[in-house]
Amino acid sequence: MKKNVGKPDSWFRVIVGIIIIGLGFYYKNWWGAIGVIPLITGFIHFCPMYCIFKASTAKEE
């Protein structure tokens, strides 16, 4: 897997994921489980949707 998520984008995804999971716990709703997706993509620096659209926020090496 080639990294296609840059550092600022990665931080944003992790923060948004934590917020969504927290709101899921707060409202006792299973929709909070969706927060796992941005959390994982933020940690592994890879987004499958970016591959589909041939986009990347990562710096070229």
Phi and psi in radians as a Rosetta constraint file:
Dihedral C 1 N 2 CA 2 C 2 CIRCULARHARMONIC -1.544 0.35
Dihedral N 2 CA 2 C 2 N 3 CIRCULARHARMONIC 2.360 0.35
Dihedral C 2 N 3 CA 3 C 3 CIRCULARHARMONIC -1.144 0.35
Dihedral N 3 CA 3 C 3 N 4 CIRCULARHARMONIC 2.300 0.35
Dihedral C 3 N 4 CA 4 C 4 CIRCULARHARMONIC -2.276 0.35
Dihedral N 4 CA 4 C 4 N 5 CIRCULARHARMONIC 0.178 0.35
Dihedral C 4 N 5 CA 5 C 5 CIRCULARHARMONIC -2.064 0.35
Dihedral N 5 CA 5 C 5 N 6 CIRCULARHARMONIC 2.089 0.35
Dihedral C 5 N 6 CA 6 C 6 CIRCULARHARMONIC -1.333 0.35
Dihedral N 6 CA 6 C 6 N 7 CIRCULARHARMONIC 3.047 0.35
Dihedral C 6 N 7 CA 7 C 7 CIRCULARHARMONIC -1.104 0.35
Dihedral N 7 CA 7 C 7 N 8 CIRCULARHARMONIC -0.857 0.35
Dihedral C 7 N 8 CA 8 C 8 CIRCULARHARMONIC -1.103 0.35
Dihedral N 8 CA 8 C 8 N 9 CIRCULARHARMONIC -0.701 0.35
Dihedral C 8 N 9 CA 9 C 9 CIRCULARHARMONIC -1.108 0.35
Dihedral N 9 CA 9 C 9 N 10 CIRCULARHARMONIC -0.679 0.35
Dihedral C 9 N 10 CA 10 C 10 CIRCULARHARMONIC -1.116 0.35
Dihedral N 10 CA 10 C 10 N 11 CIRCULARHARMONIC -0.810 0.35
Dihedral C 10 N 11 CA 11 C 11 CIRCULARHARMONIC -1.064 0.35
Dihedral N 11 CA 11 C 11 N 12 CIRCULARHARMONIC -0.752 0.35
Dihedral C 11 N 12 CA 12 C 12 CIRCULARHARMONIC -1.058 0.35
Dihedral N 12 CA 12 C 12 N 13 CIRCULARHARMONIC -0.768 0.35
Dihedral C 12 N 13 CA 13 C 13 CIRCULARHARMONIC -1.107 0.35
Dihedral N 13 CA 13 C 13 N 14 CIRCULARHARMONIC -0.732 0.35
Dihedral C 13 N 14 CA 14 C 14 CIRCULARHARMONIC -1.127 0.35
Dihedral N 14 CA 14 C 14 N 15 CIRCULARHARMONIC -0.780 0.35
Dihedral C 14 N 15 CA 15 C 15 CIRCULARHARMONIC -1.116 0.35
Dihedral N 15 CA 15 C 15 N 16 CIRCULARHARMONIC -0.799 0.35
Dihedral C 15 N 16 CA 16 C 16 CIRCULARHARMONIC -1.109 0.35
Dihedral N 16 CA 16 C 16 N 17 CIRCULARHARMONIC -0.706 0.35
Dihedral C 16 N 17 CA 17 C 17 CIRCULARHARMONIC -1.061 0.35
Dihedral N 17 CA 17 C 17 N 18 CIRCULARHARMONIC -0.769 0.35
Dihedral C 17 N 18 CA 18 C 18 CIRCULARHARMONIC -1.127 0.35
Dihedral N 18 CA 18 C 18 N 19 CIRCULARHARMONIC -0.706 0.35
Dihedral C 18 N 19 CA 19 C 19 CIRCULARHARMONIC -1.125 0.35
Dihedral N 19 CA 19 C 19 N 20 CIRCULARHARMONIC -0.783 0.35
Dihedral C 19 N 20 CA 20 C 20 CIRCULARHARMONIC -1.101 0.35
Dihedral N 20 CA 20 C 20 N 21 CIRCULARHARMONIC -0.754 0.35
Dihedral C 20 N 21 CA 21 C 21 CIRCULARHARMONIC -1.115 0.35
Dihedral N 21 CA 21 C 21 N 22 CIRCULARHARMONIC -0.744 0.35
Dihedral C 21 N 22 CA 22 C 22 CIRCULARHARMONIC -1.076 0.35
Dihedral N 22 CA 22 C 22 N 23 CIRCULARHARMONIC -0.722 0.35
Dihedral C 22 N 23 CA 23 C 23 CIRCULARHARMONIC -1.163 0.35
Dihedral N 23 CA 23 C 23 N 24 CIRCULARHARMONIC -0.606 0.35
Dihedral C 23 N 24 CA 24 C 24 CIRCULARHARMONIC -1.089 0.35
Dihedral N 24 CA 24 C 24 N 25 CIRCULARHARMONIC -0.729 0.35
Dihedral C 24 N 25 CA 25 C 25 CIRCULARHARMONIC -1.195 0.35
Dihedral N 25 CA 25 C 25 N 26 CIRCULARHARMONIC -0.724 0.35
Dihedral C 25 N 26 CA 26 C 26 CIRCULARHARMONIC -1.080 0.35
Dihedral N 26 CA 26 C 26 N 27 CIRCULARHARMONIC -0.798 0.35
Dihedral C 26 N 27 CA 27 C 27 CIRCULARHARMONIC -1.572 0.35
Dihedral N 27 CA 27 C 27 N 28 CIRCULARHARMONIC 0.073 0.35
Dihedral C 27 N 28 CA 28 C 28 CIRCULARHARMONIC 0.879 0.35
Dihedral N 28 CA 28 C 28 N 29 CIRCULARHARMONIC 0.968 0.35
Dihedral C 28 N 29 CA 29 C 29 CIRCULARHARMONIC -2.272 0.35
Dihedral N 29 CA 29 C 29 N 30 CIRCULARHARMONIC 2.436 0.35
Dihedral C 29 N 30 CA 30 C 30 CIRCULARHARMONIC -1.256 0.35
Dihedral N 30 CA 30 C 30 N 31 CIRCULARHARMONIC -0.230 0.35
Dihedral C 30 N 31 CA 31 C 31 CIRCULARHARMONIC -1.102 0.35
Dihedral N 31 CA 31 C 31 N 32 CIRCULARHARMONIC -0.325 0.35
Dihedral C 31 N 32 CA 32 C 32 CIRCULARHARMONIC -1.114 0.35
Dihedral N 32 CA 32 C 32 N 33 CIRCULARHARMONIC -0.349 0.35
Dihedral C 32 N 33 CA 33 C 33 CIRCULARHARMONIC -1.130 0.35
Dihedral N 33 CA 33 C 33 N 34 CIRCULARHARMONIC -0.374 0.35
Dihedral C 33 N 34 CA 34 C 34 CIRCULARHARMONIC -1.100 0.35
Dihedral N 34 CA 34 C 34 N 35 CIRCULARHARMONIC -0.429 0.35
Dihedral C 34 N 35 CA 35 C 35 CIRCULARHARMONIC -1.097 0.35
Dihedral N 35 CA 35 C 35 N 36 CIRCULARHARMONIC -0.291 0.35
Dihedral C 35 N 36 CA 36 C 36 CIRCULARHARMONIC -1.173 0.35
Dihedral N 36 CA 36 C 36 N 37 CIRCULARHARMONIC -0.568 0.35
Dihedral C 36 N 37 CA 37 C 37 CIRCULARHARMONIC -1.090 0.35
Dihedral N 37 CA 37 C 37 N 38 CIRCULARHARMONIC -0.967 0.35
Dihedral C 37 N 38 CA 38 C 38 CIRCULARHARMONIC -1.137 0.35
Dihedral N 38 CA 38 C 38 N 39 CIRCULARHARMONIC -0.520 0.35
Dihedral C 38 N 39 CA 39 C 39 CIRCULARHARMONIC -1.105 0.35
Dihedral N 39 CA 39 C 39 N 40 CIRCULARHARMONIC -0.833 0.35
Dihedral C 39 N 40 CA 40 C 40 CIRCULARHARMONIC -1.163 0.35
Dihedral N 40 CA 40 C 40 N 41 CIRCULARHARMONIC -0.806 0.35
Dihedral C 40 N 41 CA 41 C 41 CIRCULARHARMONIC -1.123 0.35
Dihedral N 41 CA 41 C 41 N 42 CIRCULARHARMONIC -0.521 0.35
Dihedral C 41 N 42 CA 42 C 42 CIRCULARHARMONIC -1.228 0.35
Dihedral N 42 CA 42 C 42 N 43 CIRCULARHARMONIC -0.655 0.35
Dihedral C 42 N 43 CA 43 C 43 CIRCULARHARMONIC -1.319 0.35
Dihedral N 43 CA 43 C 43 N 44 CIRCULARHARMONIC -0.645 0.35
Dihedral C 43 N 44 CA 44 C 44 CIRCULARHARMONIC -1.622 0.35
Dihedral N 44 CA 44 C 44 N 45 CIRCULARHARMONIC -0.063 0.35
Dihedral C 44 N 45 CA 45 C 45 CIRCULARHARMONIC 1.019 0.35
Dihedral N 45 CA 45 C 45 N 46 CIRCULARHARMONIC 0.617 0.35
Dihedral C 45 N 46 CA 46 C 46 CIRCULARHARMONIC -2.501 0.35
Dihedral N 46 CA 46 C 46 N 47 CIRCULARHARMONIC 2.290 0.35
Dihedral C 46 N 47 CA 47 C 47 CIRCULARHARMONIC -2.199 0.35
Dihedral N 47 CA 47 C 47 N 48 CIRCULARHARMONIC 2.067 0.35
Dihedral C 47 N 48 CA 48 C 48 CIRCULARHARMONIC -1.065 0.35
Dihedral N 48 CA 48 C 48 N 49 CIRCULARHARMONIC -0.574 0.35
Dihedral C 48 N 49 CA 49 C 49 CIRCULARHARMONIC -1.139 0.35
Dihedral N 49 CA 49 C 49 N 50 CIRCULARHARMONIC -0.581 0.35
Dihedral C 49 N 50 CA 50 C 50 CIRCULARHARMONIC -1.121 0.35
Dihedral N 50 CA 50 C 50 N 51 CIRCULARHARMONIC -0.594 0.35
Dihedral C 50 N 51 CA 51 C 51 CIRCULARHARMONIC -1.155 0.35
Dihedral N 51 CA 51 C 51 N 52 CIRCULARHARMONIC -0.727 0.35
Dihedral C 51 N 52 CA 52 C 52 CIRCULARHARMONIC -1.085 0.35
Dihedral N 52 CA 52 C 52 N 53 CIRCULARHARMONIC -0.740 0.35
Dihedral C 52 N 53 CA 53 C 53 CIRCULARHARMONIC -1.614 0.35
Dihedral N 53 CA 53 C 53 N 54 CIRCULARHARMONIC 0.072 0.35
Dihedral C 53 N 54 CA 54 C 54 CIRCULARHARMONIC 0.935 0.35
Dihedral N 54 CA 54 C 54 N 55 CIRCULARHARMONIC 0.811 0.35
Dihedral C 54 N 55 CA 55 C 55 CIRCULARHARMONIC -1.960 0.35
Dihedral N 55 CA 55 C 55 N 56 CIRCULARHARMONIC 2.778 0.35
Dihedral C 55 N 56 CA 56 C 56 CIRCULARHARMONIC -2.777 0.35
Dihedral N 56 CA 56 C 56 N 57 CIRCULARHARMONIC 2.414 0.35
Dihedral C 56 N 57 CA 57 C 57 CIRCULARHARMONIC -1.936 0.35
Dihedral N 57 CA 57 C 57 N 58 CIRCULARHARMONIC 0.045 0.35
Dihedral C 57 N 58 CA 58 C 58 CIRCULARHARMONIC -1.419 0.35
Dihedral N 58 CA 58 C 58 N 59 CIRCULARHARMONIC 2.565 0.35
Dihedral C 58 N 59 CA 59 C 59 CIRCULARHARMONIC -1.260 0.35
Dihedral N 59 CA 59 C 59 N 60 CIRCULARHARMONIC 2.528 0.35
Dihedral C 59 N 60 CA 60 C 60 CIRCULARHARMONIC -1.239 0.35
Dihedral N 60 CA 60 C 60 N 61 CIRCULARHARMONIC 2.435 0.35
